[in-house]
């Protein structure tokens, strides 16, 4: 990902007890060239769970960015539902609403 515009990192514990840092990176939305209608895409990665995911497409830059954030929220929510945990630096457990509170859950 060339231009990261937002990132966050959390302490994570997998269902099996493995601890790791979970890094979310959101890239700069860009206009897709060579299509007959306006289309934008936004890079997103969630490392080490998924690494760089396919760029998320939308009808404009804000739409693509919102969809990328929604995907990140859904993937983190799935990690938590599967028994994973996210911890703040002081060791307190964090919920999806704590780390991505303004992103709609779709």
C-alpha positions as CSV (number, residue, x, y, z in Angstrom):
1,X,0.0,0.0,0.0
2,X,1.6,3.2,-1.1
3,X,-0.3,6.0,0.7
4,X,-1.6,5.0,4.2
5,X,-3.9,7.7,5.4
6,X,-5.0,6.1,8.6
7,X,-3.7,3.3,10.8
8,X,-4.2,1.8,14.2
9,X,-2.6,-1.1,16.1
10,X,-4.0,-3.1,18.9
11,X,-2.8,-5.9,21.2
12,X,-4.6,-9.1,20.2
13,X,-5.0,-12.5,21.6
14,X,-6.1,-15.3,19.3
15,X,-8.6,-18.0,20.4
16,X,-5.6,-20.4,20.9
17,X,-3.8,-17.9,23.2
18,X,-1.3,-16.6,20.7
19,X,-0.6,-12.9,21.3
20,X,0.2,-10.5,18.4
21,X,-0.2,-6.9,17.3
22,X,-3.2,-6.4,15.0
23,X,-2.5,-3.6,12.5
24,X,-5.2,-1.9,10.5
25,X,-4.1,0.3,7.6
26,X,-6.4,2.3,5.3
27,X,-5.0,3.7,2.1
28,X,-5.8,6.8,0.1
29,X,-8.9,6.3,-2.1
30,X,-8.2,6.6,-5.8
31,X,-10.3,7.0,-8.9
32,X,-10.4,3.8,-11.0
33,X,-9.3,4.5,-14.6
34,X,-10.6,2.8,-17.7
35,X,-14.2,2.3,-16.6
36,X,-17.2,3.8,-18.3
37,X,-18.7,5.3,-15.1
38,X,-17.1,7.0,-12.1
39,X,-15.6,4.4,-9.7
40,X,-13.3,4.7,-6.8
41,X,-11.3,2.2,-4.7
42,X,-9.7,2.2,-1.3
43,X,-6.9,-0.1,-0.1
44,X,-7.2,-1.8,3.3
45,X,-5.1,-4.3,5.2
46,X,-5.6,-6.1,8.5
47,X,-2.2,-7.6,9.4
48,X,-1.4,-10.4,10.3
49,X,-5.0,-11.8,10.0
50,X,-5.5,-11.0,6.4
51,X,-2.7,-8.8,5.1
52,X,-3.6,-6.6,2.2
53,X,-7.1,-7.2,1.1
54,X,-8.6,-6.5,-2.3
55,X,-9.2,-2.8,-2.8
56,X,-12.8,-1.9,-1.9
57,X,-14.8,-0.2,-4.7
58,X,-17.4,2.5,-4.4
59,X,-19.2,5.2,-6.4
60,X,-17.0,8.0,-5.0
61,X,-14.0,8.4,-2.6
62,X,-16.1,8.7,0.5
63,X,-18.2,5.7,-0.4
64,X,-15.1,3.6,-1.0
65,X,-13.5,4.7,2.2
66,X,-16.6,4.0,4.2
67,X,-16.9,0.5,2.7
68,X,-13.2,-0.2,3.5
69,X,-13.8,0.8,7.1
70,X,-16.9,-1.3,7.3
71,X,-15.0,-4.3,6.0
72,X,-12.3,-3.8,8.6
73,X,-15.0,-3.6,11.3
74,X,-16.7,-6.8,10.1
75,X,-13.5,-8.7,10.0
76,X,-12.4,-7.6,13.4
77,X,-15.9,-8.4,14.7
78,X,-15.6,-11.9,13.3
79,X,-12.2,-12.3,15.0
80,X,-13.8,-11.3,18.3
81,X,-16.8,-13.6,17.8
82,X,-14.5,-16.5,17.0
83,X,-12.9,-16.1,20.5
84,X,-10.2,-13.5,19.8
85,X,-9.6,-10.6,22.1
86,X,-8.3,-7.0,21.7
87,X,-6.6,-5.4,24.7
88,X,-5.7,-1.8,25.4
89,X,-2.1,-1.0,26.5
90,X,-3.3,-1.2,30.2
91,X,-4.6,-4.7,29.6
92,X,-8.3,-3.9,29.6
93,X,-10.4,-5.7,27.0
94,X,-11.8,-3.5,24.1
95,X,-15.0,-4.0,22.2
96,X,-15.5,-3.3,18.5
97,X,-17.5,-0.2,19.5
98,X,-14.5,1.0,21.4
99,X,-12.0,0.7,18.5
100,X,-14.3,1.6,15.5
101,X,-17.2,3.4,17.1
102,X,-18.3,5.5,14.1
103,X,-18.3,2.7,11.5
104,X,-21.7,1.2,10.7
105,X,-22.0,-2.6,11.2
106,X,-23.2,-4.0,7.9
